């Protein structure tokens, strides 16, 4: 029974924080990579014509695509892939952006 309890505790310690850490990582990545242009709360910066991402109509998958591949329709920097983002990091940022209201 003791081994079972230890195993269950280990499973909970490993699995539950992963989802929490992903959100936190997305927030931290947003703060270091995105907030300078898009604002700390995703509100954008009108003086420099940087768009708001808070409340975006883009899906999380579209945001991941934008960060990892860029789109021809966008101005630099999102005309090309955002440097320093892995697919997992882009997903974490996208998930975080979708929480901004």
KOLGU-4560 file (N, C-alpha, C; in nm, 3 decimals, padded with zeros to 5 digits):
<recs>
<n_xx: 00.082 n_yy: -00.119 n_zz: 00.000 ca_xx: 00.000 ca_yy: 00.000 ca_zz: 00.000 c_xx: 00.087 c_yy: 00.126 c_zz: 00.000 mol: A seq: 1 type: UNK>
<n_xx: 00.194 n_yy: 00.124 n_zz: 00.075 ca_xx: 00.282 ca_yy: 00.239 ca_zz: 00.082 c_xx: 00.343 c_yy: 00.270 c_zz: -00.055 mol: A seq: 2 type: UNK>
<n_xx: 00.383 n_yy: 00.165 n_zz: -00.127 ca_xx: 00.441 ca_yy: 00.184 ca_zz: -00.261 c_xx: 00.336 c_yy: 00.242 c_zz: -00.356 mol: A seq: 3 type: UNK>
<n_xx: 00.212 n_yy: 00.195 n_zz: -00.342 ca_xx: 00.104 ca_yy: 00.245 ca_zz: -00.426 c_xx: 00.082 c_yy: 00.395 c_zz: -00.401 mol: A seq: 4 type: UNK>
<n_xx: 00.080 n_yy: 00.434 n_zz: -00.275 ca_xx: 00.060 ca_yy: 00.575 ca_zz: -00.241 c_xx: 00.173 c_yy: 00.662 c_zz: -00.293 mol: A seq: 5 type: UNK>
<n_xx: 00.294 n_yy: 00.612 n_zz: -00.282 ca_xx: 00.409 ca_yy: 00.686 ca_zz: -00.333 c_xx: 00.399 c_yy: 00.700 c_zz: -00.486 mol: A seq: 6 type: UNK>
<n_xx: 00.360 n_yy: 00.591 n_zz: -00.551 ca_xx: 00.346 ca_yy: 00.595 ca_zz: -00.697 c_xx: 00.238 c_yy: 00.694 c_zz: -00.739 mol: A seq: 7 type: UNK>
<n_xx: 00.125 n_yy: 00.693 n_zz: -00.670 ca_xx: 00.017 ca_yy: 00.786 ca_zz: -00.703 c_xx: 00.059 c_yy: 00.931 c_zz: -00.678 mol: A seq: 8 type: UNK>
<n_xx: 00.128 n_yy: 00.955 n_zz: -00.571 ca_xx: 00.176 ca_yy: 01.090 ca_zz: -00.540 c_xx: 00.273 c_yy: 01.137 c_zz: -00.648 mol: A seq: 9 type: UNK>
<n_xx: 00.360 n_yy: 01.048 n_zz: -00.692 ca_xx: 00.456 ca_yy: 01.082 ca_zz: -00.796 c_xx: 00.384 c_yy: 01.115 c_zz: -00.927 mol: A seq: 10 type: UNK>
<n_xx: 00.283 n_yy: 01.038 n_zz: -00.960 ca_xx: 00.206 ca_yy: 01.065 ca_zz: -01.082 c_xx: 00.141 c_yy: 01.202 c_zz: -01.073 mol: A seq: 11 type: UNK>
<n_xx: 00.081 n_yy: 01.234 n_zz: -00.961 ca_xx: 00.017 ca_yy: 01.364 ca_zz: -00.945 c_xx: 00.118 c_yy: 01.478 c_zz: -00.950 mol: A seq: 12 type: UNK>
<n_xx: 00.232 n_yy: 01.458 n_zz: -00.887 ca_xx: 00.336 ca_yy: 01.561 ca_zz: -00.885 c_xx: 00.388 c_yy: 01.587 c_zz: -01.026 mol: A seq: 13 type: UNK>
<n_xx: 00.395 n_yy: 01.483 n_zz: -01.107 ca_xx: 00.449 ca_yy: 01.498 ca_zz: -01.242 c_xx: 00.344 c_yy: 01.551 c_zz: -01.339 mol: A seq: 14 type: UNK>
<n_xx: 00.222 n_yy: 01.501 n_zz: -01.334 ca_xx: 00.123 ca_yy: 01.538 ca_zz: -01.436 c_xx: 00.050 c_yy: 01.668 c_zz: -01.410 mol: A seq: 15 type: UNK>
<n_xx: 00.009 n_yy: 01.694 n_zz: -01.291 ca_xx: -00.068 ca_yy: 01.815 ca_zz: -01.263 c_xx: 00.015 c_yy: 01.941 c_zz: -01.289 mol: A seq: 16 type: UNK>
<n_xx: 00.135 n_yy: 01.952 n_zz: -01.238 ca_xx: 00.210 ca_yy: 02.075 ca_zz: -01.261 c_xx: 00.247 c_yy: 02.098 c_zz: -01.407 mol: A seq: 17 type: UNK>
<n_xx: 00.249 n_yy: 01.995 n_zz: -01.491 ca_xx: 00.286 ca_yy: 02.017 ca_zz: -01.631 c_xx: 00.190 c_yy: 02.113 c_zz: -01.699 mol: A seq: 18 type: UNK>
<n_xx: 00.062 n_yy: 02.099 n_zz: -01.675 ca_xx: -00.033 ca_yy: 02.192 ca_zz: -01.736 c_xx: -00.019 c_yy: 02.330 c_zz: -01.676 mol: A seq: 19 type: UNK>
<n_xx: 00.005 n_yy: 02.337 n_zz: -01.548 ca_xx: 00.026 ca_yy: 02.467 ca_zz: -01.482 c_xx: 00.154 c_yy: 02.531 c_zz: -01.532 mol: A seq: 20 type: UNK>
<n_xx: 00.261 n_yy: 02.450 n_zz: -01.543 ca_xx: 00.389 ca_yy: 02.502 ca_zz: -01.589 c_xx: 00.379 c_yy: 02.550 c_zz: -01.733 mol: A seq: 21 type: UNK>
<n_xx: 00.302 n_yy: 02.481 n_zz: -01.817 ca_xx: 00.288 ca_yy: 02.524 ca_zz: -01.956 c_xx: 00.229 c_yy: 02.664 c_zz: -01.963 mol: A seq: 22 type: UNK>
<n_xx: 00.125 n_yy: 02.690 n_zz: -01.885 ca_xx: 00.064 ca_yy: 02.823 ca_zz: -01.884 c_xx: 00.163 c_yy: 02.927 c_zz: -01.831 mol: A seq: 23 type: UNK>
<n_xx: 00.234 n_yy: 02.892 n_zz: -01.725 ca_xx: 00.333 ca_yy: 02.983 ca_zz: -01.670 c_xx: 00.445 c_yy: 03.007 c_zz: -01.770 mol: A seq: 24 type: UNK>
<n_xx: 00.489 n_yy: 02.901 n_zz: -01.838 ca_xx: 00.594 ca_yy: 02.917 ca_zz: -01.937 c_xx: 00.547 c_yy: 03.007 c_zz: -02.050 mol: A seq: 25 type: UNK>
<n_xx: 00.421 n_yy: 02.991 n_zz: -02.092 ca_xx: 00.366 ca_yy: 03.077 ca_zz: -02.196 c_xx: 00.366 c_yy: 03.222 c_zz: -02.153 mol: A seq: 26 type: UNK>
<n_xx: 00.327 n_yy: 03.247 n_zz: -02.029 ca_xx: 00.327 ca_yy: 03.383 ca_zz: -01.976 c_xx: 00.469 c_yy: 03.440 c_zz: -01.970 mol: A seq: 27 type: UNK>
<n_xx: 00.562 n_yy: 03.358 n_zz: -01.923 ca_xx: 00.701 ca_yy: 03.403 ca_zz: -01.914 c_xx: 00.760 c_yy: 03.429 c_zz: -02.052 mol: A seq: 28 type: UNK>
<n_xx: 00.732 n_yy: 03.340 n_zz: -02.146 ca_xx: 00.780 ca_yy: 03.360 ca_zz: -02.282 c_xx: 00.719 c_yy: 03.484 c_zz: -02.345 mol: A seq: 29 type: UNK>
<n_xx: 00.588 n_yy: 03.504 n_zz: -02.322 ca_xx: 00.523 ca_yy: 03.623 ca_zz: -02.374 c_xx: 00.590 c_yy: 03.747 c_zz: -02.318 mol: A seq: 30 type: UNK>
<n_xx: 00.618 n_yy: 03.744 n_zz: -02.189 ca_xx: 00.680 ca_yy: 03.860 ca_zz: -02.124 c_xx: 00.816 c_yy: 03.891 c_zz: -02.185 mol: A seq: 31 type: UNK>
<n_xx: 00.896 n_yy: 03.789 n_zz: -02.212 ca_xx: 01.030 ca_yy: 03.813 ca_zz: -02.263 c_xx: 01.037 c_yy: 03.832 c_zz: -02.414 mol: A seq: 32 type: UNK>
<n_xx: 00.948 n_yy: 03.769 n_zz: -02.488 ca_xx: 00.958 ca_yy: 03.773 ca_zz: -02.634 c_xx: 00.855 c_yy: 03.861 c_zz: -02.703 mol: A seq: 33 type: UNK>
<n_xx: 00.740 n_yy: 03.885 n_zz: -02.639 ca_xx: 00.628 ca_yy: 03.950 ca_zz: -02.709 c_xx: 00.586 c_yy: 04.083 c_zz: -02.648 mol: A seq: 34 type: UNK>
<n_xx: 00.597 n_yy: 04.095 n_zz: -02.518 ca_xx: 00.543 ca_yy: 04.211 ca_zz: -02.447 c_xx: 00.606 c_yy: 04.342 c_zz: -02.490 mol: A seq: 35 type: UNK>
<n_xx: 00.731 n_yy: 04.339 n_zz: -02.532 ca_xx: 00.797 ca_yy: 04.463 ca_zz: -02.572 c_xx: 00.721 c_yy: 04.531 c_zz: -02.686 mol: A seq: 36 type: UNK>
<n_xx: 00.667 n_yy: 04.452 n_zz: -02.777 ca_xx: 00.591 ca_yy: 04.508 ca_zz: -02.889 c_xx: 00.441 c_yy: 04.509 c_zz: -02.866 mol: A seq: 37 type: UNK>
<n_xx: 00.388 n_yy: 04.402 n_zz: -02.807 ca_xx: 00.244 ca_yy: 04.386 ca_zz: -02.794 c_xx: 00.188 c_yy: 04.431 c_zz: -02.659 mol: A seq: 38 type: UNK>
<n_xx: 00.274 n_yy: 04.479 n_zz: -02.571 ca_xx: 00.230 ca_yy: 04.526 ca_zz: -02.440 c_xx: 00.226 c_yy: 04.414 c_zz: -02.338 mol: A seq: 39 type: UNK>
<n_xx: 00.249 n_yy: 04.448 n_zz: -02.214 ca_xx: 00.254 ca_yy: 04.349 ca_zz: -02.106 c_xx: 00.125 c_yy: 04.269 c_zz: -02.093 mol: A seq: 40 type: UNK>
<n_xx: 00.011 n_yy: 04.334 n_zz: -02.119 ca_xx: -00.118 ca_yy: 04.266 ca_zz: -02.111 c_xx: -00.174 c_yy: 04.232 c_zz: -02.247 mol: A seq: 41 type: UNK>
<n_xx: -00.091 n_yy: 04.243 n_zz: -02.351 ca_xx: -00.136 ca_yy: 04.212 ca_zz: -02.486 c_xx: -00.221 c_yy: 04.322 c_zz: -02.548 mol: A seq: 42 type: UNK>
<n_xx: -00.218 n_yy: 04.441 n_zz: -02.488 ca_xx: -00.304 ca_yy: 04.551 ca_zz: -02.532 c_xx: -00.253 c_yy: 04.622 c_zz: -02.657 mol: A seq: 43 type: UNK>
<n_xx: -00.133 n_yy: 04.590 n_zz: -02.702 ca_xx: -00.075 ca_yy: 04.656 ca_zz: -02.818 c_xx: -00.016 c_yy: 04.790 c_zz: -02.782 mol: A seq: 44 type: UNK>
<n_xx: 00.050 n_yy: 04.852 n_zz: -02.878 ca_xx: 00.111 ca_yy: 04.983 ca_zz: -02.856 c_xx: 00.077 c_yy: 05.071 c_zz: -02.975 mol: A seq: 45 type: UNK>
<n_xx: -00.016 n_yy: 05.161 n_zz: -02.955 ca_xx: -00.063 ca_yy: 05.245 ca_zz: -03.065 c_xx: 00.044 c_yy: 05.339 c_zz: -03.119 mol: A seq: 46 type: UNK>
<n_xx: 00.131 n_yy: 05.387 n_zz: -03.034 ca_xx: 00.235 ca_yy: 05.481 ca_zz: -03.078 c_xx: 00.327 c_yy: 05.417 c_zz: -03.182 mol: A seq: 47 type: UNK>
<n_xx: 00.350 n_yy: 05.289 n_zz: -03.170 ca_xx: 00.438 ca_yy: 05.220 ca_zz: -03.265 c_xx: 00.359 c_yy: 05.129 c_zz: -03.360 mol: A seq: 48 type: UNK>
<n_xx: 00.227 n_yy: 05.142 n_zz: -03.357 ca_xx: 00.137 ca_yy: 05.065 ca_zz: -03.444 c_xx: 00.153 c_yy: 04.914 c_zz: -03.427 mol: A seq: 49 type: UNK>
<n_xx: 00.180 n_yy: 04.872 n_zz: -03.303 ca_xx: 00.188 ca_yy: 04.730 ca_zz: -03.274 c_xx: 00.050 c_yy: 04.682 c_zz: -03.231 mol: A seq: 50 type: UNK>
<n_xx: 00.000 n_yy: 04.580 n_zz: -03.298 ca_xx: -00.138 ca_yy: 04.538 ca_zz: -03.272 c_xx: -00.155 c_yy: 04.470 c_zz: -03.136 mol: A seq: 51 type: UNK>
<n_xx: -00.275 n_yy: 04.483 n_zz: -03.086 ca_xx: -00.313 ca_yy: 04.412 ca_zz: -02.964 c_xx: -00.329 c_yy: 04.265 c_zz: -02.998 mol: A seq: 52 type: UNK>
<n_xx: -00.293 n_yy: 04.180 n_zz: -02.905 ca_xx: -00.318 ca_yy: 04.036 ca_zz: -02.920 c_xx: -00.424 c_yy: 03.991 c_zz: -02.821 mol: A seq: 53 type: UNK>
<n_xx: -00.451 n_yy: 04.076 n_zz: -02.723 ca_xx: -00.556 ca_yy: 04.047 ca_zz: -02.625 c_xx: -00.690 c_yy: 04.044 c_zz: -02.698 mol: A seq: 54 type: UNK>
<n_xx: -00.764 n_yy: 03.936 n_zz: -02.681 ca_xx: -00.893 ca_yy: 03.923 ca_zz: -02.745 c_xx: -00.886 c_yy: 03.892 c_zz: -02.894 mol: A seq: 55 type: UNK>
<n_xx: -00.771 n_yy: 03.846 n_zz: -02.941 ca_xx: -00.755 ca_yy: 03.817 ca_zz: -03.083 c_xx: -00.856 c_yy: 03.714 c_zz: -03.132 mol: A seq: 56 type: UNK>
<n_xx: -00.896 n_yy: 03.728 n_zz: -03.256 ca_xx: -00.987 ca_yy: 03.632 ca_zz: -03.318 c_xx: -00.912 c_yy: 03.510 c_zz: -03.370 mol: A seq: 57 type: UNK>
<n_xx: -00.780 n_yy: 03.519 n_zz: -03.374 ca_xx: -00.701 ca_yy: 03.404 ca_zz: -03.418 c_xx: -00.716 c_yy: 03.288 c_zz: -03.320 mol: A seq: 58 type: UNK>
<n_xx: -00.717 n_yy: 03.168 n_zz: -03.373 ca_xx: -00.717 ca_yy: 03.050 ca_zz: -03.286 c_xx: -00.576 c_yy: 03.028 c_zz: -03.235 mol: A seq: 59 type: UNK>
<n_xx: -00.564 n_yy: 02.945 n_zz: -03.133 ca_xx: -00.431 ca_yy: 02.911 ca_zz: -03.081 c_xx: -00.346 c_yy: 02.848 c_zz: -03.191 mol: A seq: 60 type: UNK>
<n_xx: -00.406 n_yy: 02.764 n_zz: -03.274 ca_xx: -00.331 ca_yy: 02.701 ca_zz: -03.384 c_xx: -00.282 c_yy: 02.804 c_zz: -03.485 mol: A seq: 61 type: UNK>
<n_xx: -00.363 n_yy: 02.904 n_zz: -03.512 ca_xx: -00.321 ca_yy: 03.010 ca_zz: -03.605 c_xx: -00.208 c_yy: 03.093 c_zz: -03.546 mol: A seq: 62 type: UNK>
<n_xx: -00.212 n_yy: 03.115 n_zz: -03.416 ca_xx: -00.104 ca_yy: 03.188 ca_zz: -03.350 c_xx: 00.025 c_yy: 03.107 c_zz: -03.357 mol: A seq: 63 type: UNK>
<n_xx: 00.016 n_yy: 02.978 n_zz: -03.333 ca_xx: 00.134 ca_yy: 02.891 ca_zz: -03.343 c_xx: 00.192 c_yy: 02.899 c_zz: -03.484 mol: A seq: 64 type: UNK>
<n_xx: 00.106 n_yy: 02.890 n_zz: -03.583 ca_xx: 00.149 ca_yy: 02.899 ca_zz: -03.723 c_xx: 00.220 c_yy: 03.032 c_zz: -03.749 mol: A seq: 65 type: UNK>
<n_xx: 00.162 n_yy: 03.140 n_zz: -03.701 ca_xx: 00.220 ca_yy: 03.273 ca_zz: -03.718 c_xx: 00.359 c_yy: 03.280 c_zz: -03.653 mol: A seq: 66 type: UNK>
<n_xx: 00.371 n_yy: 03.227 n_zz: -03.532 ca_xx: 00.498 ca_yy: 03.234 ca_zz: -03.461 c_xx: 00.604 c_yy: 03.142 c_zz: -03.520 mol: A seq: 67 type: UNK>
<n_xx: 00.563 n_yy: 03.027 n_zz: -03.569 ca_xx: 00.662 ca_yy: 02.929 ca_zz: -03.617 c_xx: 00.693 c_yy: 02.940 c_zz: -03.766 mol: A seq: 68 type: UNK>
<n_xx: 00.600 n_yy: 02.999 n_zz: -03.843 ca_xx: 00.621 ca_yy: 03.006 ca_zz: -03.988 c_xx: 00.610 c_yy: 03.147 c_zz: -04.044 mol: A seq: 69 type: UNK>
<n_xx: 00.535 n_yy: 03.233 n_zz: -03.976 ca_xx: 00.509 ca_yy: 03.366 ca_zz: -04.028 c_xx: 00.407 c_yy: 03.358 c_zz: -04.141 mol: A seq: 70 type: UNK>
<n_xx: 00.366 n_yy: 03.473 n_zz: -04.190 ca_xx: 00.274 ca_yy: 03.478 ca_zz: -04.303 c_xx: 00.314 c_yy: 03.592 c_zz: -04.395 mol: A seq: 71 type: UNK>
<n_xx: 00.293 n_yy: 03.573 n_zz: -04.522 ca_xx: 00.331 ca_yy: 03.673 ca_zz: -04.622 c_xx: 00.254 c_yy: 03.804 c_zz: -04.603 mol: A seq: 72 type: UNK>
<n_xx: 00.133 n_yy: 03.795 n_zz: -04.544 ca_xx: 00.049 ca_yy: 03.914 ca_zz: -04.527 c_xx: 00.094 c_yy: 04.005 c_zz: -04.413 mol: A seq: 73 type: UNK>
<n_xx: 00.181 n_yy: 03.957 n_zz: -04.327 ca_xx: 00.222 ca_yy: 04.035 ca_zz: -04.209 c_xx: 00.348 c_yy: 04.113 c_zz: -04.236 mol: A seq: 74 type: UNK>
<n_xx: 00.365 n_yy: 04.218 n_zz: -04.156 ca_xx: 00.491 ca_yy: 04.290 ca_zz: -04.159 c_xx: 00.592 c_yy: 04.214 c_zz: -04.074 mol: A seq: 75 type: UNK>
<n_xx: 00.718 n_yy: 04.242 n_zz: -04.095 ca_xx: 00.822 ca_yy: 04.185 ca_zz: -04.011 c_xx: 00.793 c_yy: 04.232 c_zz: -03.869 mol: A seq: 76 type: UNK>
<n_xx: 00.803 n_yy: 04.153 n_zz: -03.765 ca_xx: 00.876 ca_yy: 04.028 ca_zz: -03.759 c_xx: 00.793 c_yy: 03.904 c_zz: -03.791 mol: A seq: 77 type: UNK>
<n_xx: 00.662 n_yy: 03.916 n_zz: -03.804 ca_xx: 00.582 ca_yy: 03.795 ca_zz: -03.823 c_xx: 00.561 c_yy: 03.758 c_zz: -03.969 mol: A seq: 78 type: UNK>
<n_xx: 00.636 n_yy: 03.821 n_zz: -04.056 ca_xx: 00.638 ca_yy: 03.780 ca_zz: -04.195 c_xx: 00.721 c_yy: 03.651 c_zz: -04.205 mol: A seq: 79 type: UNK>
<n_xx: 00.805 n_yy: 03.630 n_zz: -04.105 ca_xx: 00.892 ca_yy: 03.512 ca_zz: -04.099 c_xx: 00.878 c_yy: 03.448 c_zz: -03.961 mol: A seq: 80 type: UNK>
<n_xx: 00.934 n_yy: 03.330 n_zz: -03.943 ca_xx: 00.926 ca_yy: 03.266 ca_zz: -03.811 c_xx: 00.989 c_yy: 03.353 c_zz: -03.702 mol: A seq: 81 type: UNK>
<n_xx: 00.930 n_yy: 03.349 n_zz: -03.585 ca_xx: 00.986 ca_yy: 03.423 ca_zz: -03.472 c_xx: 01.106 c_yy: 03.345 c_zz: -03.421 mol: A seq: 82 type: UNK>
<n_xx: 01.220 n_yy: 03.410 n_zz: -03.415 ca_xx: 01.342 ca_yy: 03.339 ca_zz: -03.375 c_xx: 01.337 c_yy: 03.299 c_zz: -03.229 mol: A seq: 83 type: UNK>
<n_xx: 01.391 n_yy: 03.184 n_zz: -03.202 ca_xx: 01.403 ca_yy: 03.136 ca_zz: -03.065 c_xx: 01.281 c_yy: 03.065 c_zz: -03.010 mol: A seq: 84 type: UNK>
<n_xx: 01.178 n_yy: 03.042 n_zz: -03.091 ca_xx: 01.060 ca_yy: 02.968 ca_zz: -03.046 c_xx: 01.062 c_yy: 02.826 c_zz: -03.099 mol: A seq: 85 type: UNK>
<n_xx: 01.048 n_yy: 02.731 n_zz: -03.011 ca_xx: 01.023 ca_yy: 02.594 ca_zz: -03.055 c_xx: 00.871 c_yy: 02.583 c_zz: -03.076 mol: A seq: 86 type: UNK>
<n_xx: 00.828 n_yy: 02.475 n_zz: -03.136 ca_xx: 00.684 ca_yy: 02.454 ca_zz: -03.156 c_xx: 00.612 c_yy: 02.447 c_zz: -03.021 mol: A seq: 87 type: UNK>
<n_xx: 00.674 n_yy: 02.383 n_zz: -02.923 ca_xx: 00.612 ca_yy: 02.373 ca_zz: -02.790 c_xx: 00.603 c_yy: 02.510 c_zz: -02.724 mol: A seq: 88 type: UNK>
<n_xx: 00.706 n_yy: 02.591 n_zz: -02.739 ca_xx: 00.703 ca_yy: 02.724 ca_zz: -02.680 c_xx: 00.598 c_yy: 02.811 c_zz: -02.750 mol: A seq: 89 type: UNK>
<n_xx: 00.588 n_yy: 02.799 n_zz: -02.881 ca_xx: 00.487 ca_yy: 02.875 ca_zz: -02.955 c_xx: 00.348 c_yy: 02.835 c_zz: -02.909 mol: A seq: 90 type: UNK>
<n_xx: 00.327 n_yy: 02.706 n_zz: -02.885 ca_xx: 00.197 ca_yy: 02.658 ca_zz: -02.837 c_xx: 00.168 c_yy: 02.715 c_zz: -02.698 mol: A seq: 91 type: UNK>
<n_xx: 00.269 n_yy: 02.718 n_zz: -02.612 ca_xx: 00.250 ca_yy: 02.773 ca_zz: -02.477 c_xx: 00.214 c_yy: 02.921 c_zz: -02.484 mol: A seq: 92 type: UNK>
<n_xx: 00.282 n_yy: 02.996 n_zz: -02.570 ca_xx: 00.252 ca_yy: 03.139 ca_zz: -02.586 c_xx: 00.112 c_yy: 03.157 c_zz: -02.643 mol: A seq: 93 type: UNK>
<n_xx: 00.077 n_yy: 03.077 n_zz: -02.744 ca_xx: -00.056 ca_yy: 03.087 ca_zz: -02.805 c_xx: -00.165 c_yy: 03.059 c_zz: -02.702 mol: A seq: 94 type: UNK>
<n_xx: -00.145 n_yy: 02.956 n_zz: -02.623 ca_xx: -00.243 ca_yy: 02.924 ca_zz: -02.519 c_xx: -00.254 c_yy: 03.038 c_zz: -02.418 mol: A seq: 95 type: UNK>
<n_xx: -00.142 n_yy: 03.098 n_zz: -02.384 ca_xx: -00.144 ca_yy: 03.211 ca_zz: -02.292 c_xx: -00.217 c_yy: 03.332 c_zz: -02.354 mol: A seq: 96 type: UNK>
<n_xx: -00.186 n_yy: 03.361 n_zz: -02.479 ca_xx: -00.250 ca_yy: 03.475 ca_zz: -02.546 c_xx: -00.403 c_yy: 03.456 c_zz: -02.547 mol: A seq: 97 type: UNK>
<n_xx: -00.448 n_yy: 03.335 n_zz: -02.566 ca_xx: -00.593 ca_yy: 03.310 ca_zz: -02.569 c_xx: -00.658 c_yy: 03.331 c_zz: -02.432 mol: A seq: 98 type: UNK>
<n_xx: -00.579 n_yy: 03.338 n_zz: -02.324 ca_xx: -00.636 ca_yy: 03.366 ca_zz: -02.192 c_xx: -00.650 c_yy: 03.516 c_zz: -02.167 mol: A seq: 99 type: UNK>
<n_xx: -00.586 n_yy: 03.597 n_zz: -02.249 ca_xx: -00.589 ca_yy: 03.743 ca_zz: -02.230 c_xx: -00.725 c_yy: 03.796 c_zz: -02.276 mol: A seq: 100 type: UNK>
<n_xx: -00.792 n_yy: 03.863 n_zz: -02.189 ca_xx: -00.926 ca_yy: 03.916 ca_zz: -02.221 c_xx: -00.932 c_yy: 04.063 c_zz: -02.193 mol: A seq: 101 type: UNK>
</recs>
